[in-house]
């Protein structure tokens, strides 16, 4: 029975695997690689923030960085309600860039 299957396939296992390999390459190029690049840029942004930078956290809190505590990887943010301590990973690069961008006049 097994020899019959091999004869029907013609012995070309590479051509039968080609659609799966192509599908994996497409998924990598359009989904996995851009997410890895975005995560790398986000991590770089979080490590380069400085005092006085206006930021937005992932939970939507707007504020300005007062102090950076490197020993426990946290920042102290001044908001309208007072001072709050956040992890660096809670600062959103995408939201912060929109918040700190100069407003355009119409």
Secondary structure, DSSP 8 states (H G I E B T S, - for coil): -HHHHHHHHTT-HHHHHHHHHHHHHHHIIIIIHHHHHHHHHHHHHHHH--TT-EEEBTT--EEEEEEEETTTTEEEEEETTEEEEEEGGGB-HHHHHHHHS-----
